[in-house]
Amino acid sequence: MPDLSLQPHFQRFAQHLALHTWTLETTTFAEVLHVARDAGWNAVEIRRSDVKQCYQAGMSRDDVIRLIRESGIAVAVAGTEYGLVFAEGDERKRLLAALDETCVIAKAVGCSMIMTATGQASGRLDIAVANMRAAGDVVAAHGLRIAYEYSSAHQTMNRLEIARELHARVAHPAFGLLLDTYHLERSGAGGRGFAEVPGEHIFAVQYSDVPPTAPPGMLRPTDRLTPGQGRVRWAEVFALLAEKNYQGYLSYEAPNPVLWARPAAEAAREGLMATRALLAAS
């Protein structure tokens, strides 16, 4: 029987739903902003690659900020360029500079949360600790926070336990965790599998469903599904987030060539309606 005391949390979640731009990968950034707004999403999660797409089109940073502001949709989370976790030398300096610029853009559009992920490289955990502590210093200087996302497909940073160890060793007030239902499910921490994570450590949440079996010819992590179409235990996930009093956005990140081939507005609406239905049923 549903816990009625959690209903206010589910109602709040339904008003804090963001569309991650990777879900509409084949649609231009400018169009995604308008599609998300018109479909009824409360916000978007943007990526560093979206900003770079604008730069490649000849836009300046101020142009990007203006584009986002004029779209009329909030930015829930701004992603910085991946790779900083294990970067060294000049590459580390470059990625810290990219993070600083991400913070400038985020703050200008009213976004308080930055996210980063491991990327393709691997390395020693002590390097990751030092780099993420430096990242915490950068975002804190702007009055922002940063959330780290582990990937179930990474060589080493592929489990919640490892992400929690990194978080504990960084020990920076501006550094927290991003939990993604796809990676939680893929790494054996689905459903209530993140019960031991203190609520205050969860800075951001991304979500999509996981196919019951591996789709033929489709590679991880672009095999993600609309919520309700796979094996994620949504009632457990939502209830646990509510119990932990999670106050951030839920960001729908479902990269999949099947979705990319459909009209962007249709894919955006479907994801939103499916999410709302699951929250209403929780």
ZITA-V773681 format. One line per field, one symbol per residue. ss: DSSP state (H for helix, E for strand, C for the rest). Layout:
ss->???
This chain:
ss->CCCHHHHHHHHHHHCCEEEEHHHHCCCCHHHHHHHHHHHCCCEEEECHHHHHHHHHCCCCHHHHHHHHHHHCCEEEEEECCCCHHHCCHHHHHHHHHHHHHHHHHHHHCCCCEEEEECCCCCCCHHHHHHHHHHHHHHHHHCCCEEEEECCCCCCCCCCHHHHHHHHHHHCCCCEEEEEEHHHHHHCCCCCCCCCCCCHHHEEEEEECECCCCCCCCCCCCCECECCCCCCCCHHHHHHHHHHCCCCCCEEECCCEHHHHCCCHHHHHHHHHHHHHHHHHHC
